Amino acid sequence: MNPTWISLAVLAALAPSLQRRIQLSRAKHRSLAGHSRMAKRLARWLPGYSFDEPAFFGCDDAPAEIQAGRRAAFFAMANTLQTRHRLSIEATAAARENISDMQFIAAYRVPFQFSRLVREHLKVGSFLQSAQGVQVTDLDGHVFYDLTGSYGVNVFGADFYKHTMTEGLARTQALGPVLGSYHPVVATNAERLKALSGMNEVSFHMSGTEAVMQAVRLARYHTRRKNIVRFCGAYHGWWEDVQPGPGNPMPPRETYTLSDMNERSLDVLRTRKDIACVLVNPLQALHPNANAPGDSTLVDSSRRAAYDRQAYTAWLKALRQVCTDKGIVLIFDEVFLGFRLATGGAQAYFGVQADMVTYGKTLGGGFPVGVVCGKKEWMHRFHEDRPADICFARGTFNAHPVVMGAMSAFLDQLEAPEIQAIYQGLDERWNARAQHFNRVMQAEGLPLQAANMSSVWTLFYTQASRYNWMLQYYLRLHGLALSWVGTGRLIFSLNYSDADFEAVVQKFVLAAQQMKEDGWWWHTPALTNKSIRRRILKETLFR
């Protein structure tokens, strides 16, 4: 046969595959968050280095007097924190040697260049002795306004969950630790969750990550397809491919990471036949196509966040239609946001019905839990006509009596008039608070703004700087409790009164003013985000 014809035949055979590959590549976001394999390679290549004291205080070429002021302020703050919170800090230092999570958190509170000196001197405590209202108290008796939200668990305030935990134990303590059999509250919980989610069946699990694992497992079982679609930057737990890139020792194998709110991603879903399910984390609407913001990556002032409810609703509706047309299972991962936006969760809030929805966090009423609610055709774990064809999923502590009791108490409280009243005007209330916060920061001449999705906030910075991460320590100094990701995510409980919120705003003003006076936000027109990134590149290459 003529070699030319052979070549043409090979090209013709490869053309559809090549076209799908190009289409998939075009649907990925241009950032590293959209290219998991590339991000992993870069993570392996990126060398670690630590600033010595001169570079720590002067990596932006600030004048000598500004650097001296920063240095004095840094060590003064370190001394104040160490003195004021001695018991909390000492307990943390002692426990850190034994607890790997605490070692990780300590290392990644700030950009790695600054981490060594911060860990050595600017210590904070990880232990608390009590929580009340919207506040927490450390081991030294100092009270903070809580902006951690317990990673999303604390929707209604600490006292609410103290009640549901106590009530859950009271309802089920006669059965105690008996597992395998069910306490009667399990049946009533399932009925109520069906009503809230609009689904037909429910399964209980031990964590939100496990719930997502089971939802994906069931989608693969019923569709007989193996691949998953997640959207750039979205978090669905730390297991396997759904958390690709840096942080996962394995490269992605069966997960496509596509660009959020992008028509090209819909084209991929329309044309491929190997996609079992699409995972959606509605929290991603606050920062589409960007990883969850944390201060460890706050190397300049390019962090941005914004939430457009109307645009995200339109996107979800388009996604719903494509999944329906192509037999792809649409899974809403509401582990973090569930019951924060509305009684019926993100499905009710956006007016879009998923095929399966996962819950966790707050639904346990203060205890760990994961739940999958789904349509009957997707939840069934076996086939009557093929008895060996099953989708197995169990767990020793699934439907633990105490957890189920607390869930029952949570669902009771969710229906209470005083809780239902909190949902009335929820968006308007928190949008107004964010607008007030931003006006105050602007009026005070502080380079700080907030973007919010209801009561979940991300702070961003309006003036180029390498030291924005310092704000988290000034906020702690002035009585605000933050999670280890710092200003990347503030989570308010919904029981914050106007007076509570105003107290937080004033503490922000005091903290930010002090940070500005101490020279950390020194600025010159030559200092831009672009110039900062160029300098970091030089530091990386030539150290």
Sequence and secondary structure as in RCSB ss.txt:
>XXXX:A:sequence
MNPTWISLAVLAALAPSLQRRIQLSRAKHRSLAGHSRMAKRLARWLPGYSFDEPAFFGCDDAPAEIQAGRRAAFF
AMANTLQTRHRLSIEATAAARENISDMQFIAAYRVPFQFSRLVREHLKVGSFLQSAQGVQVTDLDGHVFYDLTGS
YGVNVFGADFYKHTMTEGLARTQALGPVLGSYHPVVATNAERLKALSGMNEVSFHMSGTEAVMQAVRLARYHTRR
KNIVRFCGAYHGWWEDVQPGPGNPMPPRETYTLSDMNERSLDVLRTRKDIACVLVNPLQALHPNANAPGDSTLVD
SSRRAAYDRQAYTAWLKALRQVCTDKGIVLIFDEVFLGFRLATGGAQAYFGVQADMVTYGKTLGGGFPVGVVCGK
KEWMHRFHEDRPADICFARGTFNAHPVVMGAMSAFLDQLEAPEIQAIYQGLDERWNARAQHFNRVMQAEGLPLQA
ANMSSVWTLFYTQASRYNWMLQYYLRLHGLALSWVGTGRLIFSLNYSDADFEAVVQKFVLAAQQMKEDGWWWHTP
ALTNKSIRRRILKETLFR
>XXXX:A:secstr
  HHHHHHHHHHHHHHHHHHHHHHHHTS SSGGG HHHHHHHHHH       HHHHHHTT   HHHHHHHHHHHH
HHHHHHHHHTHHHHHHHHHHHTT HHHHHHHHTSS HHHHHHHHHH      EEEEETTEEEETTS EEEE SGG
GGT SS HHHHHHHHHHHHHHHTTTTT  SS  THHHHHHHHHHHHHT SEEEEESSHHHHHHHHHHHHHHHH  
 EEEEETT    SSGGGS STT SS  SSEEEE TT HHHHHHHHH S EEEEEE GGGGGSTTS    GGG SS
S       HHHHHHHHHHHHHHHHHHT EEEEE TTTTTTS TTHHHHHHT   SEEEEEGGGGTTS  EEEEE 
HHHH  EETTEEEEE     TTTT HHHHHHHHHHHHHHTSHHHHHHHTTHHHHHHHHHHHHHHHHHHTT SEEE
EEETTEEEEEESS  S GGGHHHHHHHTTEE  TTGGG EE  TT  HHHHHHHHHHHHHHHHHHHHTTTT   T
T  HHHHHHHHHHHHHH 
